Amino acid sequence: MRHTALIWPIALVACSSTSSGPPATRQEARDASDSAAPSSESDASNDGSKLGTEAGREMGRDAAIDGASVFPVDANASETGISTDAADDTGATSADGGTVCTGLFCEDFETGRIDPTKWDLVQGAGGTAVVQQQVVAHGKYAMQVHGLASVSDYALIVTKSAPPGLRGTHYGRAYYLITPKPLTSGHTQMVFAGTNGTGAANGPGPFTKLRYMEVANINGGWQIGFDLLDIAPLVEEVAYPSGSPQVPTMLWTCLEWQFSDQPDAVNLWVDGMFIGVFDDQHVSFPGGHTPGTPLYNGKSSGLIGEYTLFGFGFHDWHPNKAFDIYYDDIVLDTKRVGCLPR
C-alpha cells in the first residue's frame, strides 16, 4: 500500500458530536510533517530545492504540478489596510441585497446569522464564527471566522442536508478575505467536502472518521488534496501548486474548486486563474510518489466515497498569530460556478 503516511491529519467536521484527540505519536508525526511544508516567503521562487529542513523530504515543488499558472501575490492589496468591500463586482442582486443563487446550494449570509436550518456550527479551542456587517463582499453581511495564536483551534460551518446532486463530482465558489499579511501558520484548512468513513480507526477531533478533500493554505501558499481519517495510520496526500503561488491576503478574492472522486482529483482557481491540480499525476507530499501510479491501496478513484458534508471556515494546526477569514457568496453546483462579473 502506498502513502499510508501519517502527516498533519486535518481535524474536520461531520455532523457528529463525538470527539477524540490523537495519541502522542500522531501529534508528533503531524508536527514533523508540517515542518517539511513550504514556507510563505522563502519558497516563492522555489526552484526544486528542499521544502523543509527535515532530512529526506526533498521534493521540488516546481516539479509537483507541471504547467500550473502562478497568481500574482496581492496585486491590488494595500500595504496599510484591508479592502472591506468588493464594490466592483456587480453581479445580480436579490431582494435582500445578496446575490442571486445560481447553483444547487448557496449562502450569502443575508439573513444576518448562521442559519441553523442549513448549517451545523462547530467551534473549538477558542476559534469563533459570526456573521457581521463591517467587512463584506456583496450585500450587507458576511461570515467572519477568528483564529487564535499558539493553539490548534477551529471554527467551521458544515452543511446539514446538502442537495443529493452534489454527492459526486462538483464545483464550488466562495469569496474570501484573509488577514494578516503575510500568512505564517502551518496548514490552515479553509474549504472541505467529504463523508464519514466506516474504517475502524479514529482520527483527531472534533470529528474522527471523515474522508474528505480540501483547499487549505500552508505557510502562505496553497495546499490541495485529500485525507482519510478512519484508517490507521491516517492517510493524507496533497499537492503544492507549481511556482509556489501565494494566497492573496487583505482583499476580497474569488476562490473556485472542483472536487472529484471518479477519479480522485482537486482543481483550484483563484480570481478566475487556474492555480493547480492534485491527482495521481501530481502529488507533492508524501514524497516518493511515481506519477500515474495509484494514490492509495491500488486505487485512484473512490477513495472518498461520496460528498455529503461541505464545510467552510478554518482549522489551524500550527497558528503563529491570530487571524481572521471572511466568507461571502458561497455556491456549490455540478458545473463550474465562476466569479461574479466585475
C-alpha positions in Angstrom: 0.0 0.0 0.0 1.3 3.4 -1.0 1.3 6.6 1.0 -0.1 5.4 4.3 2.0 8.2 5.8 0.9 9.9 9.0 1.0 13.5 8.1 -0.7 16.6 9.7 -4.2 15.0 9.6 -6.8 17.7 9.5 -9.5 17.5 12.1 -12.6 18.4 10.2 -16.3 18.3 10.7 -19.0 15.9 10.2 -22.5 16.1 11.7 -21.5 14.4 15.0 -20.6 15.4 18.5 -18.1 12.6 19.1 -14.5 13.8 19.6 -11.3 12.2 20.5 -7.8 13.7 20.5 -5.0 11.9 18.6 -2.4 10.0 20.7 1.0 11.5 21.2 2.5 9.5 18.3 0.1 11.1 15.8 0.7 14.5 17.1 4.5 14.0 16.8 4.1 12.8 13.3 1.9 15.7 12.3 4.4 18.1 13.8 7.3 16.5 11.9 5.3 16.6 8.6 4.3 20.3 9.0 8.0 21.2 9.4 8.5 19.9 5.8 5.8 22.1 4.3 6.6 25.1 2.1 7.4 28.4 3.7 5.4 31.6 2.8 8.1 33.9 1.6 11.3 32.0 1.0 9.6 29.4 -1.2 8.0 32.0 -3.5 10.8 31.3 -6.1 11.4 27.7 -5.2 13.5 26.0 -7.9 13.1 22.5 -6.8 15.1 22.6 -3.6 14.1 21.1 -0.3 10.7 22.1 1.1 11.7 21.9 4.7 14.6 21.2 7.0 13.8 17.6 7.8 16.2 15.2 6.2 14.8 13.0 3.5 12.0 15.4 2.4 13.5 16.7 -0.8 10.8 17.1 -3.4 10.9 20.1 -5.7 7.6 21.9 -5.8 8.1 23.1 -9.3 8.1 19.5 -10.4 4.9 18.7 -8.4 2.4 20.3 -10.7 3.6 20.9 -14.3 2.1 23.8 -16.2 0.1 25.5 -13.4 -0.3 29.2 -13.6 1.1 31.5 -10.9 -1.2 34.0 -9.3 0.4 37.4 -8.7 0.6 38.0 -5.0 -1.7 40.7 -3.6 -1.5 42.6 -6.8 -4.2 45.1 -5.6 -3.8 44.9 -1.9 -3.0 47.9 0.2 0.1 47.5 2.5 -1.7 49.5 5.2 -5.2 48.1 5.4 -7.7 45.7 4.0 -10.3 46.2 1.3 -13.6 45.9 3.1 -15.9 45.9 0.1 -15.8 44.2 -3.3 -17.7 47.0 -4.8 -16.5 46.4 -8.3 -18.2 43.0 -8.5 -21.7 43.8 -9.9 -23.5 40.5 -10.1 -27.3 40.3 -10.0 -28.7 41.0 -6.5 -31.6 39.5 -4.7 -34.3 41.4 -2.9 -32.4 41.3 0.4 -29.3 42.8 -1.2 -27.4 39.5 -1.6 -26.5 37.7 -4.8 -29.0 35.6 -6.8 -28.4 31.9 -6.3 -27.2 30.3 -9.5 -26.3 26.8 -8.1 -27.7 23.8 -6.3 -26.6 25.3 -2.9 -25.9 28.9 -2.0 -25.2 31.0 1.1 -24.7 34.8 1.1 -25.4 35.3 4.9 -28.0 38.0 4.2 -30.3 36.6 6.9 -27.8 38.2 9.3 -27.0 34.9 11.1 -25.6 31.4 10.6 -28.8 29.7 9.6 -29.4 26.7 11.9 -31.6 25.0 9.4 -28.7 24.9 6.9 -25.6 24.7 9.0 -24.0 22.9 11.9 -21.6 25.3 13.7 -18.6 23.7 15.2 -16.1 25.7 17.3 -13.2 24.6 19.4 -10.1 25.8 21.4 -11.2 29.4 21.1 -12.0 29.6 17.4 -15.2 31.5 16.6 -17.5 32.1 13.7 -20.0 35.0 13.5 -22.0 36.9 10.8 -21.1 40.6 10.7 -21.6 43.7 8.7 -18.2 45.5 8.7 -16.3 43.5 6.1 -18.5 42.2 3.3 -18.0 41.3 -0.4 -21.6 41.9 -1.5 -24.9 42.8 0.2 -24.9 43.6 3.9 -23.4 40.6 5.7 -20.6 38.1 5.5 -19.2 35.4 7.9 -16.1 36.0 9.9 -14.1 33.2 11.5 -11.4 34.1 14.0 -8.4 32.0 14.9 -6.1 32.4 17.9 -2.3 32.2 18.2 -0.5 29.3 19.7 -3.4 26.8 19.9 -4.8 24.4 17.3 -8.3 25.8 17.0 -11.2 25.7 14.6 -14.5 27.2 13.6 -16.5 25.7 10.8 -20.0 25.7 9.3 -21.0 22.4 7.9 -24.0 21.6 5.8 -26.8 19.8 7.5 -28.6 18.5 4.4 -26.8 19.2 1.1 -28.6 18.5 -2.2 -28.1 14.9 -3.4 -26.9 16.2 -6.8 -23.6 17.3 -5.1 -22.6 13.8 -3.9 -20.5 13.2 -7.0 -18.1 15.5 -8.9 -19.0 19.1 -8.1 -17.7 22.6 -8.1 -17.6 25.4 -5.5 -17.1 29.1 -5.4 -16.6 31.4 -2.4 -15.4 34.9 -1.9 -12.9 35.1 1.0 -10.7 37.8 2.6 -8.0 36.7 5.0 -5.7 38.6 7.3 -3.0 39.2 8.4 -0.3 39.7 5.8 1.9 37.7 5.5 0.3 34.4 6.4 2.6 32.4 8.6 0.6 29.5 10.1 1.2 25.9 9.1 -1.8 24.1 7.4 -4.9 26.2 7.8 -7.9 24.4 6.2 -10.5 26.6 4.5 -12.9 24.5 2.5 -13.7 20.8 2.6 -16.1 18.2 1.2 -16.4 14.6 2.1 -18.3 12.0 4.1 -17.9 9.8 7.3 -15.9 6.7 6.6 -16.5 3.2 8.1 -13.0 2.3 8.9 -12.1 1.0 12.4 -9.6 3.9 13.2 -10.4 7.2 14.7 -8.5 10.3 13.7 -8.2 13.5 15.6 -11.2 15.5 16.8 -13.5 17.2 16.6 -14.8 14.5 14.2 -12.8 11.4 13.7 -13.9 9.4 10.7 -14.1 12.0 7.9 -12.9 11.2 4.4 -12.6 14.4 2.5 -10.9 16.7 0.0 -9.8 20.2 0.9 -8.5 23.6 -0.1 -6.1 24.9 2.5 -3.3 27.4 3.0 0.1 26.3 4.4 2.8 28.8 5.4 1.3 31.3 3.0 1.0 29.0 0.0 -1.8 26.8 -1.3 -2.4 23.1 -0.4 -5.0 20.8 -2.1 -5.5 17.1 -1.6 -7.4 14.5 0.5 -7.4 12.9 3.9 -8.8 9.6 5.2 -9.2 9.8 9.0 -10.8 6.4 9.5 -7.7 4.5 8.5 -4.7 3.7 10.7 -2.2 5.1 10.1 -4.0 8.2 8.9 -3.7 8.9 5.2 -3.0 12.4 3.7 -1.8 13.2 0.1 -1.5 16.7 -1.1 -0.1 18.9 -3.9 1.6 22.3 -3.6 0.9 24.2 -6.9 3.9 24.7 -9.1 5.7 28.0 -8.7 4.6 28.4 -5.0 1.8 30.9 -5.7 1.0 32.7 -2.5 -2.5 33.0 -1.0 -3.9 36.6 -1.7 -4.4 38.4 1.6 -6.1 41.6 2.8 -8.5 41.8 -0.2 -11.6 40.0 -1.3 -10.7 37.1 -3.6 -12.8 34.7 -5.7 -11.9 31.1 -4.8 -13.1 28.2 -7.0 -12.5 24.5 -6.8 -13.6 21.2 -8.3 -13.7 18.0 -6.2 -13.9 14.7 -7.9 -13.9 11.1 -6.6 -14.1 9.4 -10.1 -11.1 9.7 -10.4 -9.8 11.4 -7.2 -8.7 14.9 -8.1 -8.9 18.6 -7.0 -8.6 21.6 -9.3 -8.1 25.1 -8.0 -8.7 28.6 -9.4 -8.1 32.0 -7.8 -9.8 35.1 -9.3 -10.6 33.0 -12.4 -6.9 31.9 -12.9 -6.1 28.2 -12.8 -3.6 27.6 -9.9 -3.0 23.8 -9.8 -4.3 20.3 -9.6 -4.0 17.3 -7.3 -4.4 13.8 -8.8 -2.3 10.7 -9.2 0.0 12.6 -11.6 0.6 15.4 -9.2 1.5 14.5 -5.6 3.9 16.8 -3.6 3.6 15.1 -0.2 4.3 12.4 0.8 7.4 12.2 -1.2 8.3 9.3 -3.5 5.1 9.0 -5.4 5.6 7.9 -9.0 3.3 10.0 -11.3 0.5 7.9 -12.7 0.7 5.2 -10.0 -2.3 4.6 -7.7 -2.8 7.2 -4.9 -3.6 4.7 -2.1 -4.2 1.0 -1.8 -4.0 0.4 -5.5 -6.8 3.0 -6.2 -7.0 6.5 -7.6 -10.8 6.5 -7.6 -13.5 6.1 -5.0 -11.3 6.9 -2.0 -13.7 9.4 -0.6 -16.9 7.5 -1.4 -19.3 10.5 -1.9 -19.7 14.1 -0.8 -22.4 14.6 1.8 -20.7 17.1 4.1 -19.5 20.5 3.0 -17.6 22.8 5.3 -16.3 26.4 5.4 -14.2 28.3 7.9 -10.9 27.2 9.3 -9.0 24.5 11.2 -5.5 25.7 12.0 -3.0 23.1 13.2 0.0 25.4 13.9 -1.1 29.0 14.2 1.7 31.6 14.7 -0.5 34.6 15.2 -4.2 35.5 15.4 -6.0 35.8 12.1 -9.5 36.3 10.5 -11.1 34.8 7.4 -14.2 36.4 6.0 -16.5 34.4 3.7 -19.3 35.6 1.3 -21.3 34.3 -1.7 -20.8 30.6 -1.4 -22.1 28.5 -4.2 -21.9 24.7 -4.9 -23.0 23.1 -8.2 -22.4 20.3 -10.6 -20.9 22.8 -13.1 -18.2 25.4 -12.7 -19.8 28.4 -10.9 -17.4 31.2 -12.0 -16.7 34.5 -10.3 -19.2 37.3 -10.2 -18.8 39.8 -13.1 -16.8 42.9 -12.4 
